[in-house]
Amino acid sequence: MADKKLPSIDIPIQFEFDSAKITFDAYKQVEALANALKNPKLAKTRVSVNGYTDAKGTDQHNHVLSEERAASVQEALINEFGIAPDRLVAVGFGEEGLKAPDDPEGAVNRRVEVVSIGEL
């Protein structure tokens, strides 16, 4: 029997310290993500746009910032690349799920990751 597992999309989009603004380099990643989402094989795929921060700052500040990062990428996908809003869910996780737990304040932790969550 064929594997029915949905394709996963792993395009980390990084941010400057204490910012939800998409940088020029990160914008290229958002564009690559949009192109992947426009692929006919992914036409019905829904994704979660998950925002994260490093461990600097308070938990509350980091949670809000992570939500802003996720929303920033979600808005770019919708407004600049024409991805249907019902295909995207933006979620902020603050400093939970550090990409580099051994470097909790490292830049690699300031990111948005995109995860397939099923089909429409």
Biopython code that builds the backbone (N, CA, C, O; Angstrom):
import numpy as np
from Bio.PDB.StructureBuilder import StructureBuilder

atoms = [
    (1, "MET", "N", (0.847, -1.180, 0.000)),
    (1, "MET", "CA", (0.000, 0.000, 0.000)),
    (1, "MET", "C", (0.890, 1.240, 0.000)),
    (1, "MET", "O", (1.911, 1.270, 0.687)),
    (2, "ALA", "N", (0.517, 2.242, -0.752)),
    (2, "ALA", "CA", (1.312, 3.469, -0.863)),
    (2, "ALA", "C", (1.261, 4.261, 0.439)),
    (2, "ALA", "O", (0.247, 4.270, 1.136)),
    (3, "ASP", "N", (2.357, 4.916, 0.750)),
    (3, "ASP", "CA", (2.438, 5.754, 1.935)),
    (3, "ASP", "C", (1.585, 7.002, 1.712)),
    (3, "ASP", "O", (1.792, 7.722, 0.735)),
    (4, "LYS", "N", (0.636, 7.265, 2.598)),
    (4, "LYS", "CA", (-0.276, 8.400, 2.466)),
    (4, "LYS", "C", (0.191, 9.611, 3.272)),
    (4, "LYS", "O", (-0.557, 10.576, 3.430)),
    (5, "LYS", "N", (1.411, 9.569, 3.776)),
    (5, "LYS", "CA", (1.926, 10.677, 4.575)),
    (5, "LYS", "C", (2.025, 11.945, 3.722)),
    (5, "LYS", "O", (2.525, 11.918, 2.598)),
    (6, "LEU", "N", (1.538, 13.048, 4.281)),
    (6, "LEU", "CA", (1.601, 14.319, 3.572)),
    (6, "LEU", "C", (3.035, 14.814, 3.508)),
    (6, "LEU", "O", (3.830, 14.543, 4.408)),
    (7, "PRO", "N", (3.368, 15.537, 2.450)),
    (7, "PRO", "CA", (4.709, 16.106, 2.371)),
    (7, "PRO", "C", (4.916, 17.118, 3.491)),
    (7, "PRO", "O", (3.988, 17.828, 3.878)),
    (8, "SER", "N", (6.117, 17.177, 3.996)),
    (8, "SER", "CA", (6.410, 18.184, 5.014)),
    (8, "SER", "C", (7.189, 19.321, 4.372)),
    (8, "SER", "O", (7.903, 19.135, 3.387)),
    (9, "ILE", "N", (7.033, 20.487, 4.947)),
    (9, "ILE", "CA", (7.705, 21.683, 4.449)),
    (9, "ILE", "C", (8.569, 22.197, 5.589)),
    (9, "ILE", "O", (8.047, 22.595, 6.630)),
    (10, "ASP", "N", (9.869, 22.193, 5.406)),
    (10, "ASP", "CA", (10.769, 22.640, 6.459)),
    (10, "ASP", "C", (11.611, 23.785, 5.922)),
    (10, "ASP", "O", (12.694, 23.571, 5.377)),
    (11, "ILE", "N", (11.102, 25.007, 6.079)),
    (11, "ILE", "CA", (11.817, 26.194, 5.625)),
    (11, "ILE", "C", (11.906, 27.145, 6.814)),
    (11, "ILE", "O", (10.985, 27.927, 7.047)),
    (12, "PRO", "N", (13.002, 27.089, 7.568)),
    (12, "PRO", "CA", (13.121, 28.013, 8.698)),
    (12, "PRO", "C", (13.350, 29.446, 8.209)),
    (12, "PRO", "O", (14.183, 29.693, 7.337)),
    (13, "ILE", "N", (12.601, 30.372, 8.781)),
    (13, "ILE", "CA", (12.695, 31.786, 8.420)),
    (13, "ILE", "C", (13.176, 32.516, 9.669)),
    (13, "ILE", "O", (12.472, 32.555, 10.677)),
    (14, "GLN", "N", (14.377, 33.096, 9.604)),
    (14, "GLN", "CA", (14.965, 33.712, 10.791)),
    (14, "GLN", "C", (14.732, 35.215, 10.836)),
    (14, "GLN", "O", (14.473, 35.857, 9.819)),
    (15, "PHE", "N", (14.833, 35.765, 12.069)),
    (15, "PHE", "CA", (14.566, 37.170, 12.336)),
    (15, "PHE", "C", (15.708, 37.793, 13.127)),
    (15, "PHE", "O", (16.468, 37.097, 13.801)),
    (16, "GLU", "N", (15.815, 39.112, 13.033)),
    (16, "GLU", "CA", (16.752, 39.864, 13.857)),
    (16, "GLU", "C", (16.254, 39.854, 15.304)),
    (16, "GLU", "O", (15.100, 39.517, 15.572)),
    (17, "PHE", "N", (17.137, 40.227, 16.228)),
    (17, "PHE", "CA", (16.787, 40.282, 17.646)),
    (17, "PHE", "C", (15.618, 41.233, 17.876)),
    (17, "PHE", "O", (15.621, 42.357, 17.374)),
    (18, "ASP", "N", (14.632, 40.791, 18.623)),
    (18, "ASP", "CA", (13.473, 41.576, 19.062)),
    (18, "ASP", "C", (12.692, 42.185, 17.900)),
    (18, "ASP", "O", (12.155, 43.286, 18.029)),
    (19, "SER", "N", (12.621, 41.486, 16.772)),
    (19, "SER", "CA", (11.946, 42.010, 15.591)),
    (19, "SER", "C", (11.055, 40.951, 14.960)),
    (19, "SER", "O", (11.368, 39.761, 14.976)),
    (20, "ALA", "N", (9.928, 41.413, 14.401)),
    (20, "ALA", "CA", (9.046, 40.541, 13.629)),
    (20, "ALA", "C", (9.080, 40.927, 12.163)),
    (20, "ALA", "O", (8.297, 40.410, 11.366)),
    (21, "LYS", "N", (9.983, 41.833, 11.799)),
    (21, "LYS", "CA", (10.108, 42.273, 10.414)),
    (21, "LYS", "C", (10.860, 41.208, 9.613)),
    (21, "LYS", "O", (11.902, 40.710, 10.039)),
    (22, "ILE", "N", (10.315, 40.875, 8.457)),
    (22, "ILE", "CA", (10.957, 39.885, 7.596)),
    (22, "ILE", "C", (12.150, 40.553, 6.916)),
    (22, "ILE", "O", (11.991, 41.553, 6.216)),
    (23, "THR", "N", (13.335, 40.002, 7.122)),
    (23, "THR", "CA", (14.540, 40.562, 6.515)),
    (23, "THR", "C", (14.593, 40.187, 5.030)),
    (23, "THR", "O", (13.832, 39.337, 4.568)),
    (24, "PHE", "N", (15.494, 40.826, 4.298)),
    (24, "PHE", "CA", (15.653, 40.546, 2.873)),
    (24, "PHE", "C", (15.955, 39.065, 2.645)),
    (24, "PHE", "O", (15.332, 38.428, 1.796)),
    (25, "ASP", "N", (16.911, 38.517, 3.403)),
    (25, "ASP", "CA", (17.256, 37.095, 3.235)),
    (25, "ASP", "C", (16.094, 36.184, 3.618)),
    (25, "ASP", "O", (15.839, 35.182, 2.950)),
    (26, "ALA", "N", (15.392, 36.535, 4.695)),
    (26, "ALA", "CA", (14.252, 35.724, 5.121)),
    (26, "ALA", "C", (13.117, 35.809, 4.108)),
    (26, "ALA", "O", (12.372, 34.847, 3.923)),
    (27, "TYR", "N", (12.986, 36.956, 3.455)),
    (27, "TYR", "CA", (11.940, 37.134, 2.448)),
    (27, "TYR", "C", (12.114, 36.122, 1.308)),
    (27, "TYR", "O", (11.135, 35.625, 0.751)),
    (28, "LYS", "N", (13.355, 35.831, 0.977)),
    (28, "LYS", "CA", (13.626, 34.818, -0.044)),
    (28, "LYS", "C", (13.086, 33.455, 0.397)),
    (28, "LYS", "O", (12.587, 32.681, -0.420)),
    (29, "GLN", "N", (13.193, 33.174, 1.692)),
    (29, "GLN", "CA", (12.673, 31.907, 2.225)),
    (29, "GLN", "C", (11.146, 31.887, 2.175)),
    (29, "GLN", "O", (10.543, 30.856, 1.878)),
    (30, "VAL", "N", (10.524, 33.036, 2.467)),
    (30, "VAL", "CA", (9.062, 33.120, 2.398)),
    (30, "VAL", "C", (8.604, 32.902, 0.954)),
    (30, "VAL", "O", (7.610, 32.221, 0.704)),
    (31, "GLU", "N", (9.337, 33.486, 0.018)),
    (31, "GLU", "CA", (9.009, 33.302, -1.395)),
    (31, "GLU", "C", (9.147, 31.826, -1.798)),
    (31, "GLU", "O", (8.311, 31.301, -2.533)),
    (32, "ALA", "N", (10.193, 31.168, -1.321)),
    (32, "ALA", "CA", (10.374, 29.735, -1.608)),
    (32, "ALA", "C", (9.229, 28.923, -1.015)),
    (32, "ALA", "O", (8.745, 27.981, -1.643)),
    (33, "LEU", "N", (8.798, 29.280, 0.178)),
    (33, "LEU", "CA", (7.668, 28.610, 0.805)),
    (33, "LEU", "C", (6.399, 28.813, -0.024)),
    (33, "LEU", "O", (5.658, 27.862, -0.272)),
    (34, "ALA", "N", (6.154, 30.043, -0.449)),
    (34, "ALA", "CA", (4.971, 30.335, -1.268)),
    (34, "ALA", "C", (4.991, 29.513, -2.552)),
    (34, "ALA", "O", (3.966, 28.967, -2.960)),
    (35, "ASN", "N", (6.143, 29.425, -3.179)),
    (35, "ASN", "CA", (6.260, 28.631, -4.405)),
    (35, "ASN", "C", (5.967, 27.161, -4.136)),
    (35, "ASN", "O", (5.319, 26.499, -4.947)),
    (36, "ALA", "N", (6.437, 26.649, -3.010)),
    (36, "ALA", "CA", (6.147, 25.256, -2.651)),
    (36, "ALA", "C", (4.652, 25.062, -2.427)),
    (36, "ALA", "O", (4.079, 24.063, -2.863)),
    (37, "LEU", "N", (4.019, 26.019, -1.743)),
    (37, "LEU", "CA", (2.586, 25.906, -1.460)),
    (37, "LEU", "C", (1.736, 26.019, -2.727)),
    (37, "LEU", "O", (0.596, 25.555, -2.756)),
    (38, "LYS", "N", (2.287, 26.629, -3.764)),
    (38, "LYS", "CA", (1.568, 26.752, -5.032)),
    (38, "LYS", "C", (1.706, 25.501, -5.898)),
    (38, "LYS", "O", (1.020, 25.368, -6.911)),
    (39, "ASN", "N", (2.585, 24.591, -5.505)),
    (39, "ASN", "CA", (2.750, 23.343, -6.245)),
    (39, "ASN", "C", (1.427, 22.570, -6.213)),
    (39, "ASN", "O", (0.828, 22.425, -5.147)),
    (40, "PRO", "N", (0.969, 22.077, -7.356)),
    (40, "PRO", "CA", (-0.307, 21.345, -7.387)),
    (40, "PRO", "C", (-0.384, 20.185, -6.391)),
    (40, "PRO", "O", (-1.467, 19.866, -5.902)),
    (41, "LYS", "N", (0.736, 19.562, -6.091)),
    (41, "LYS", "CA", (0.736, 18.456, -5.126)),
    (41, "LYS", "C", (0.411, 18.935, -3.713)),
    (41, "LYS", "O", (-0.015, 18.143, -2.873)),
    (42, "LEU", "N", (0.609, 20.216, -3.450)),
    (42, "LEU", "CA", (0.350, 20.774, -2.120)),
    (42, "LEU", "C", (-0.865, 21.701, -2.106)),
    (42, "LEU", "O", (-1.088, 22.414, -1.128)),
    (43, "ALA", "N", (-1.648, 21.697, -3.180)),
    (43, "ALA", "CA", (-2.745, 22.655, -3.337)),
    (43, "ALA", "C", (-3.767, 22.629, -2.205)),
    (43, "ALA", "O", (-4.385, 23.654, -1.915)),
    (44, "LYS", "N", (-3.953, 21.496, -1.571)),
    (44, "LYS", "CA", (-4.930, 21.392, -0.482)),
    (44, "LYS", "C", (-4.274, 21.308, 0.890)),
    (44, "LYS", "O", (-4.961, 21.117, 1.893)),
    (45, "THR", "N", (-2.976, 21.446, 0.943)),
    (45, "THR", "CA", (-2.255, 21.318, 2.197)),
    (45, "THR", "C", (-2.438, 22.555, 3.063)),
    (45, "THR", "O", (-2.312, 23.684, 2.588)),
    (46, "ARG", "N", (-2.734, 22.333, 4.330)),
    (46, "ARG", "CA", (-2.788, 23.407, 5.319)),
    (46, "ARG", "C", (-1.480, 23.366, 6.101)),
    (46, "ARG", "O", (-0.928, 22.294, 6.347)),
    (47, "VAL", "N", (-0.990, 24.543, 6.490)),
    (47, "VAL", "CA", (0.256, 24.596, 7.250)),
    (47, "VAL", "C", (0.091, 25.472, 8.488)),
    (47, "VAL", "O", (-0.695, 26.419, 8.515)),
    (48, "SER", "N", (0.854, 25.122, 9.491)),
    (48, "SER", "CA", (0.966, 25.934, 10.693)),
    (48, "SER", "C", (2.255, 26.734, 10.585)),
    (48, "SER", "O", (3.333, 26.169, 10.402)),
    (49, "VAL", "N", (2.139, 28.040, 10.699)),
    (49, "VAL", "CA", (3.288, 28.943, 10.681)),
    (49, "VAL", "C", (3.623, 29.188, 12.153)),
    (49, "VAL", "O", (2.919, 29.930, 12.838)),
    (50, "ASN", "N", (4.702, 28.563, 12.637)),
    (50, "ASN", "CA", (5.040, 28.560, 14.054)),
    (50, "ASN", "C", (6.168, 29.536, 14.363)),
    (50, "ASN", "O", (7.282, 29.385, 13.859)),
    (51, "GLY", "N", (5.881, 30.534, 15.189)),
    (51, "GLY", "CA", (6.871, 31.535, 15.561)),
    (51, "GLY", "C", (7.575, 31.181, 16.857)),
    (51, "GLY", "O", (6.973, 30.630, 17.778)),
    (52, "TYR", "N", (8.880, 31.512, 16.916)),
    (52, "TYR", "CA", (9.711, 31.242, 18.096)),
    (52, "TYR", "C", (10.622, 32.434, 18.377)),
    (52, "TYR", "O", (10.851, 33.277, 17.509)),
    (53, "THR", "N", (11.134, 32.487, 19.600)),
    (53, "THR", "CA", (12.112, 33.500, 19.983)),
    (53, "THR", "C", (13.304, 32.815, 20.635)),
    (53, "THR", "O", (13.295, 31.608, 20.880)),
    (54, "ASP", "N", (14.336, 33.620, 20.911)),
    (54, "ASP", "CA", (15.418, 33.119, 21.747)),
    (54, "ASP", "C", (14.971, 33.264, 23.205)),
    (54, "ASP", "O", (13.821, 33.618, 23.461)),
    (55, "ALA", "N", (15.856, 32.998, 24.151)),
    (55, "ALA", "CA", (15.486, 33.009, 25.563)),
    (55, "ALA", "C", (15.708, 34.359, 26.246)),
    (55, "ALA", "O", (15.519, 34.468, 27.458)),
    (56, "LYS", "N", (16.103, 35.381, 25.501)),
    (56, "LYS", "CA", (16.238, 36.716, 26.084)),
    (56, "LYS", "C", (14.848, 37.288, 26.302)),
    (56, "LYS", "O", (13.933, 37.006, 25.528)),
    (57, "GLY", "N", (14.681, 38.084, 27.339)),
    (57, "GLY", "CA", (13.391, 38.737, 27.579)),
    (57, "GLY", "C", (12.469, 37.888, 28.427)),
    (57, "GLY", "O", (12.770, 36.743, 28.765)),
    (58, "THR", "N", (11.319, 38.492, 28.764)),
    (58, "THR", "CA", (10.351, 37.797, 29.608)),
    (58, "THR", "C", (9.553, 36.802, 28.784)),
    (58, "THR", "O", (9.487, 36.902, 27.559)),
    (59, "ASP", "N", (8.954, 35.847, 29.465)),
    (59, "ASP", "CA", (8.113, 34.861, 28.782)),
    (59, "ASP", "C", (6.979, 35.543, 28.031)),
    (59, "ASP", "O", (6.689, 35.190, 26.888)),
    (60, "GLN", "N", (6.331, 36.529, 28.672)),
    (60, "GLN", "CA", (5.209, 37.218, 28.044)),
    (60, "GLN", "C", (5.649, 37.967, 26.784)),
    (60, "GLN", "O", (4.998, 37.872, 25.743)),
    (61, "HIS", "N", (6.750, 38.709, 26.879)),
    (61, "HIS", "CA", (7.256, 39.447, 25.719)),
    (61, "HIS", "C", (7.601, 38.483, 24.587)),
    (61, "HIS", "O", (7.260, 38.733, 23.431)),
    (62, "ASN", "N", (8.267, 37.400, 24.912)),
    (62, "ASN", "CA", (8.666, 36.431, 23.891)),
    (62, "ASN", "C", (7.470, 35.759, 23.236)),
    (62, "ASN", "O", (7.486, 35.476, 22.038)),
    (63, "HIS", "N", (6.431, 35.503, 24.029)),
    (63, "HIS", "CA", (5.247, 34.880, 23.443)),
    (63, "HIS", "C", (4.581, 35.831, 22.439)),
    (63, "HIS", "O", (4.207, 35.417, 21.341)),
    (64, "VAL", "N", (4.437, 37.092, 22.815)),
    (64, "VAL", "CA", (3.839, 38.081, 21.903)),
    (64, "VAL", "C", (4.700, 38.242, 20.657)),
    (64, "VAL", "O", (4.173, 38.272, 19.545)),
    (65, "LEU", "N", (6.018, 38.345, 20.826)),
    (65, "LEU", "CA", (6.925, 38.496, 19.693)),
    (65, "LEU", "C", (6.841, 37.291, 18.760)),
    (65, "LEU", "O", (6.852, 37.452, 17.540)),
    (66, "SER", "N", (6.760, 36.098, 19.315)),
    (66, "SER", "CA", (6.662, 34.901, 18.471)),
    (66, "SER", "C", (5.358, 34.890, 17.680)),
    (66, "SER", "O", (5.339, 34.458, 16.528)),
    (67, "GLU", "N", (4.265, 35.361, 18.289)),
    (67, "GLU", "CA", (2.996, 35.467, 17.570)),
    (67, "GLU", "C", (3.112, 36.484, 16.437)),
    (67, "GLU", "O", (2.594, 36.260, 15.343)),
    (68, "GLU", "N", (3.792, 37.602, 16.698)),
    (68, "GLU", "CA", (3.983, 38.631, 15.677)),
    (68, "GLU", "C", (4.819, 38.101, 14.506)),
    (68, "GLU", "O", (4.540, 38.421, 13.350)),
    (69, "ARG", "N", (5.829, 37.302, 14.800)),
    (69, "ARG", "CA", (6.655, 36.712, 13.741)),
    (69, "ARG", "C", (5.834, 35.768, 12.871)),
    (69, "ARG", "O", (5.915, 35.820, 11.644)),
    (70, "ALA", "N", (5.055, 34.917, 13.498)),
    (70, "ALA", "CA", (4.213, 33.995, 12.742)),
    (70, "ALA", "C", (3.207, 34.768, 11.890)),
    (70, "ALA", "O", (2.990, 34.434, 10.725)),
    (71, "ALA", "N", (2.600, 35.794, 12.467)),
    (71, "ALA", "CA", (1.617, 36.602, 11.738)),
    (71, "ALA", "C", (2.267, 37.348, 10.576)),
    (71, "ALA", "O", (1.653, 37.506, 9.520)),
    (72, "SER", "N", (3.493, 37.805, 10.759)),
    (72, "SER", "CA", (4.213, 38.526, 9.706)),
    (72, "SER", "C", (4.413, 37.632, 8.481)),
    (72, "SER", "O", (4.206, 38.072, 7.350)),
    (73, "VAL", "N", (4.808, 36.404, 8.701)),
    (73, "VAL", "CA", (4.998, 35.460, 7.592)),
    (73, "VAL", "C", (3.647, 35.090, 6.985)),
    (73, "VAL", "O", (3.516, 35.023, 5.763)),
    (74, "GLN", "N", (2.654, 34.853, 7.818)),
    (74, "GLN", "CA", (1.317, 34.528, 7.326)),
    (74, "GLN", "C", (0.794, 35.655, 6.436)),
    (74, "GLN", "O", (0.283, 35.390, 5.347)),
    (75, "GLU", "N", (0.912, 36.898, 6.876)),
    (75, "GLU", "CA", (0.432, 38.042, 6.102)),
    (75, "GLU", "C", (1.170, 38.171, 4.768)),
    (75, "GLU", "O", (0.554, 38.477, 3.747)),
    (76, "ALA", "N", (2.478, 37.941, 4.774)),
    (76, "ALA", "CA", (3.238, 38.008, 3.521)),
    (76, "ALA", "C", (2.771, 36.930, 2.556)),
    (76, "ALA", "O", (2.621, 37.197, 1.363)),
    (77, "LEU", "N", (2.541, 35.732, 3.040)),
    (77, "LEU", "CA", (2.079, 34.645, 2.176)),
    (77, "LEU", "C", (0.720, 34.973, 1.559)),
    (77, "LEU", "O", (0.476, 34.679, 0.389)),
    (78, "ILE", "N", (-0.148, 35.576, 2.341)),
    (78, "ILE", "CA", (-1.488, 35.908, 1.855)),
    (78, "ILE", "C", (-1.451, 37.121, 0.933)),
    (78, "ILE", "O", (-1.938, 37.065, -0.196)),
    (79, "ASN", "N", (-0.867, 38.222, 1.422)),
    (79, "ASN", "CA", (-0.956, 39.508, 0.722)),
    (79, "ASN", "C", (0.020, 39.668, -0.440)),
    (79, "ASN", "O", (-0.288, 40.352, -1.416)),
    (80, "GLU", "N", (1.178, 39.051, -0.346)),
    (80, "GLU", "CA", (2.189, 39.240, -1.386)),
    (80, "GLU", "C", (2.292, 38.067, -2.359)),
    (80, "GLU", "O", (2.754, 38.227, -3.488)),
    (81, "PHE", "N", (1.857, 36.891, -1.911)),
    (81, "PHE", "CA", (2.015, 35.707, -2.758)),
    (81, "PHE", "C", (0.700, 35.003, -3.077)),
    (81, "PHE", "O", (0.697, 33.994, -3.783)),
    (82, "GLY", "N", (-0.414, 35.520, -2.568)),
    (82, "GLY", "CA", (-1.720, 34.997, -2.942)),
    (82, "GLY", "C", (-2.088, 33.638, -2.382)),
    (82, "GLY", "O", (-2.915, 32.938, -2.966)),
    (83, "ILE", "N", (-1.492, 33.246, -1.258)),
    (83, "ILE", "CA", (-1.863, 31.978, -0.630)),
    (83, "ILE", "C", (-3.189, 32.188, 0.105)),
    (83, "ILE", "O", (-3.355, 33.181, 0.814)),
    (84, "ALA", "N", (-4.116, 31.272, -0.059)),
    (84, "ALA", "CA", (-5.440, 31.394, 0.566)),
    (84, "ALA", "C", (-5.316, 31.382, 2.090)),
    (84, "ALA", "O", (-4.622, 30.534, 2.650)),
    (85, "PRO", "N", (-5.982, 32.316, 2.755)),
    (85, "PRO", "CA", (-5.890, 32.406, 4.220)),
    (85, "PRO", "C", (-6.310, 31.128, 4.947)),
    (85, "PRO", "O", (-5.771, 30.820, 6.010)),
    (86, "ASP", "N", (-7.270, 30.379, 4.385)),
    (86, "ASP", "CA", (-7.734, 29.173, 5.069)),
    (86, "ASP", "C", (-6.716, 28.038, 5.043)),
    (86, "ASP", "O", (-6.942, 26.988, 5.644)),
    (87, "ARG", "N", (-5.605, 28.242, 4.356)),
    (87, "ARG", "CA", (-4.539, 27.233, 4.316)),
    (87, "ARG", "C", (-3.484, 27.476, 5.389)),
    (87, "ARG", "O", (-2.578, 26.660, 5.556)),
    (88, "LEU", "N", (-3.587, 28.588, 6.118)),
    (88, "LEU", "CA", (-2.533, 28.996, 7.047)),
    (88, "LEU", "C", (-3.072, 29.226, 8.449)),
    (88, "LEU", "O", (-4.132, 29.826, 8.632)),
    (89, "VAL", "N", (-2.327, 28.741, 9.436)),
    (89, "VAL", "CA", (-2.618, 28.997, 10.837)),
    (89, "VAL", "C", (-1.329, 29.538, 11.450)),
    (89, "VAL", "O", (-0.276, 28.910, 11.338)),
    (90, "ALA", "N", (-1.408, 30.699, 12.095)),
    (90, "ALA", "CA", (-0.220, 31.286, 12.730)),
    (90, "ALA", "C", (-0.282, 31.050, 14.238)),
    (90, "ALA", "O", (-1.295, 31.322, 14.882)),
    (91, "VAL", "N", (0.836, 30.530, 14.794)),
    (91, "VAL", "CA", (0.906, 30.202, 16.210)),
    (91, "VAL", "C", (2.240, 30.676, 16.765)),
    (91, "VAL", "O", (3.273, 30.511, 16.117)),
    (92, "GLY", "N", (2.230, 31.263, 17.955)),
    (92, "GLY", "CA", (3.463, 31.676, 18.621)),
    (92, "GLY", "C", (3.785, 30.761, 19.784)),
    (92, "GLY", "O", (2.910, 30.424, 20.581)),
    (93, "PHE", "N", (5.038, 30.362, 19.878)),
    (93, "PHE", "CA", (5.475, 29.461, 20.946)),
    (93, "PHE", "C", (6.492, 30.103, 21.886)),
    (93, "PHE", "O", (6.999, 29.433, 22.785)),
    (94, "GLY", "N", (6.800, 31.385, 21.697)),
    (94, "GLY", "CA", (7.779, 32.042, 22.560)),
    (94, "GLY", "C", (9.122, 31.358, 22.465)),
    (94, "GLY", "O", (9.610, 31.044, 21.380)),
    (95, "GLU", "N", (9.706, 31.136, 23.628)),
    (95, "GLU", "CA", (11.021, 30.496, 23.661)),
    (95, "GLU", "C", (10.933, 28.981, 23.853)),
    (95, "GLU", "O", (11.955, 28.319, 24.034)),
    (96, "GLU", "N", (9.719, 28.430, 23.813)),
    (96, "GLU", "CA", (9.574, 26.971, 23.845)),
    (96, "GLU", "C", (10.122, 26.396, 22.549)),
    (96, "GLU", "O", (9.980, 27.012, 21.493)),
    (97, "GLY", "N", (10.727, 25.259, 22.611)),
    (97, "GLY", "CA", (11.204, 24.607, 21.400)),
    (97, "GLY", "C", (12.428, 25.270, 20.802)),
    (97, "GLY", "O", (12.516, 25.442, 19.586)),
    (98, "LEU", "N", (13.382, 25.646, 21.659)),
    (98, "LEU", "CA", (14.613, 26.252, 21.150)),
    (98, "LEU", "C", (15.271, 25.318, 20.148)),
    (98, "LEU", "O", (15.404, 24.120, 20.400)),
    (99, "LYS", "N", (15.678, 25.861, 19.025)),
    (99, "LYS", "CA", (16.369, 25.060, 18.017)),
    (99, "LYS", "C", (17.758, 24.670, 18.507)),
    (99, "LYS", "O", (18.265, 23.598, 18.176)),
    (100, "ALA", "N", (18.370, 25.548, 19.298)),
    (100, "ALA", "CA", (19.697, 25.289, 19.868)),
    (100, "ALA", "C", (19.625, 25.459, 21.387)),
    (100, "ALA", "O", (19.991, 26.514, 21.905)),
    (101, "PRO", "N", (19.161, 24.441, 22.101)),
    (101, "PRO", "CA", (19.021, 24.560, 23.552)),
    (101, "PRO", "C", (20.342, 24.845, 24.271)),
    (101, "PRO", "O", (20.345, 25.418, 25.361)),
    (102, "ASP", "N", (21.460, 24.446, 23.665)),
    (102, "ASP", "CA", (22.766, 24.713, 24.266)),
    (102, "ASP", "C", (23.196, 26.166, 24.064)),
    (102, "ASP", "O", (24.180, 26.607, 24.659)),
    (103, "ASP", "N", (22.470, 26.912, 23.230)),
    (103, "ASP", "CA", (22.722, 28.334, 22.982)),
    (103, "ASP", "C", (21.379, 29.068, 23.010)),
    (103, "ASP", "O", (20.917, 29.549, 21.976)),
    (104, "PRO", "N", (20.743, 29.159, 24.201)),
    (104, "PRO", "CA", (19.373, 29.669, 24.279)),
    (104, "PRO", "C", (19.194, 31.103, 23.791)),
    (104, "PRO", "O", (18.078, 31.493, 23.447)),
    (105, "GLU", "N", (20.251, 31.889, 23.753)),
    (105, "GLU", "CA", (20.140, 33.269, 23.287)),
    (105, "GLU", "C", (20.647, 33.444, 21.858)),
    (105, "GLU", "O", (20.757, 34.567, 21.366)),
    (106, "GLY", "N", (20.954, 32.331, 21.198)),
    (106, "GLY", "CA", (21.487, 32.368, 19.844)),
    (106, "GLY", "C", (20.461, 32.771, 18.797)),
    (106, "GLY", "O", (19.263, 32.539, 18.960)),
    (107, "ALA", "N", (20.946, 33.374, 17.728)),
    (107, "ALA", "CA", (20.093, 33.864, 16.647)),
    (107, "ALA", "C", (19.298, 32.751, 15.970)),
    (107, "ALA", "O", (18.204, 32.999, 15.465)),
    (108, "VAL", "N", (19.828, 31.536, 15.951)),
    (108, "VAL", "CA", (19.154, 30.422, 15.278)),
    (108, "VAL", "C", (17.781, 30.136, 15.900)),
    (108, "VAL", "O", (16.915, 29.548, 15.251)),
    (109, "ASN", "N", (17.586, 30.547, 17.142)),
    (109, "ASN", "CA", (16.320, 30.323, 17.833)),
    (109, "ASN", "C", (15.233, 31.319, 17.433)),
    (109, "ASN", "O", (14.051, 31.063, 17.665)),
    (110, "ARG", "N", (15.612, 32.443, 16.839)),
    (110, "ARG", "CA", (14.664, 33.493, 16.421)),
    (110, "ARG", "C", (14.179, 33.167, 15.015)),
    (110, "ARG", "O", (14.816, 33.529, 14.026)),
    (111, "ARG", "N", (13.035, 32.471, 14.938)),
    (111, "ARG", "CA", (12.653, 31.908, 13.648)),
    (111, "ARG", "C", (11.155, 31.654, 13.559)),
    (111, "ARG", "O", (10.418, 31.739, 14.541)),
    (112, "VAL", "N", (10.744, 31.341, 12.344)),
    (112, "VAL", "CA", (9.427, 30.786, 12.066)),
    (112, "VAL", "C", (9.664, 29.490, 11.317)),
    (112, "VAL", "O", (10.449, 29.442, 10.370)),
    (113, "GLU", "N", (8.988, 28.450, 11.740)),
    (113, "GLU", "CA", (9.037, 27.170, 11.034)),
    (113, "GLU", "C", (7.636, 26.862, 10.519)),
    (113, "GLU", "O", (6.638, 27.270, 11.113)),
    (114, "VAL", "N", (7.580, 26.147, 9.421)),
    (114, "VAL", "CA", (6.299, 25.826, 8.795)),
    (114, "VAL", "C", (6.122, 24.315, 8.796)),
    (114, "VAL", "O", (7.009, 23.567, 8.384)),
    (115, "VAL", "N", (4.952, 23.880, 9.271)),
    (115, "VAL", "CA", (4.689, 22.460, 9.418)),
    (115, "VAL", "C", (3.356, 22.114, 8.756)),
    (115, "VAL", "O", (2.356, 22.803, 8.959)),
    (116, "SER", "N", (3.351, 21.060, 7.976)),
    (116, "SER", "CA", (2.115, 20.579, 7.361)),
    (116, "SER", "C", (1.184, 20.050, 8.459)),
    (116, "SER", "O", (1.606, 19.288, 9.329)),
    (117, "ILE", "N", (-0.094, 20.468, 8.407)),
    (117, "ILE", "CA", (-1.056, 20.023, 9.420)),
    (117, "ILE", "C", (-2.267, 19.303, 8.817)),
    (117, "ILE", "O", (-3.279, 19.113, 9.490)),
    (118, "GLY", "N", (-2.157, 18.912, 7.563)),
    (118, "GLY", "CA", (-3.247, 18.176, 6.954)),
    (118, "GLY", "C", (-3.746, 18.832, 5.681)),
    (118, "GLY", "O", (-3.074, 19.683, 5.098)),
    (119, "GLU", "N", (-4.931, 18.426, 5.258)),
    (119, "GLU", "CA", (-5.518, 18.946, 4.031)),
    (119, "GLU", "C", (-6.817, 19.658, 4.324)),
    (119, "GLU", "O", (-7.458, 19.428, 5.350)),
    (120, "LEU", "N", (-7.193, 20.527, 3.404)),
    (120, "LEU", "CA", (-8.468, 21.253, 3.502)),
    (120, "LEU", "C", (-9.634, 20.293, 3.421)),
    (120, "LEU", "O", (-10.788, 20.717, 3.486)),
]
sb = StructureBuilder()
sb.init_structure("model")
sb.init_model(0)
sb.init_chain("A")
sb.init_seg("    ")
for serial, (resi, resn, name, xyz) in enumerate(atoms, 1):
    if name == "N":
        sb.init_residue(resn, " ", resi, " ")
    sb.init_atom(name, np.array(xyz, "f"), 0.0, 1.0, " ", f" {name:<3s}", serial, name[0])
structure = sb.get_structure()
